[in-house]
């Protein structure tokens, strides 16, 4: 695995920020459309816009949300993998800066992973709202508490990696499994 140099890391941070801003803008647009559907008199226009957006989205080639989340999980896992870190430290580079770059990469992928999970959860909540079926709200709230614990565990895995304690990769794997099972593999 090739580690990112300091100059390229700044560029990657700029691309990351642009990507995050695009994700937030798309999220705000969907929320605005949903608010118009539920709260305004001309909800039909908002529904038509939402249908057009869905048709355009289906015509383009996109990964499913679960595939996107899995790709971000793989990025988190590769950043925490100690075997890859040892291979990288055999180079003449500074091992400390390699570890800090990997930690920064882990944080970026974790942030994207959490954002993807949150968007999937919001879609579930919107489905309940559109169907006006709140019978599953108790399970939804329970899953939210389980997810909060798993997200905290992902954060703690980064702390363990930074302090060089073993087990960061195992914590990351376990928390990601809980999040995938809760959000995407619902029974």
Secondary structure, DSSP 8 states (H G I E B T S, - for coil): -----HHHHHHHHHHHHHHHHHHHHHHHHHHHHHHHHHHSTTHHHHHHHHHHHHHHHHHS----HHHHHHHHHHHHHHHH-HHHHHHHHTSSS-HHHHHHHHHHHHHHHHHHHHHHHHHHHHHHHHHHHHHT--TTHHHHHHHHHHHHHHHHHHHHHHHHHHTT-TTHHHHHHHHHHHHHHHHTS--
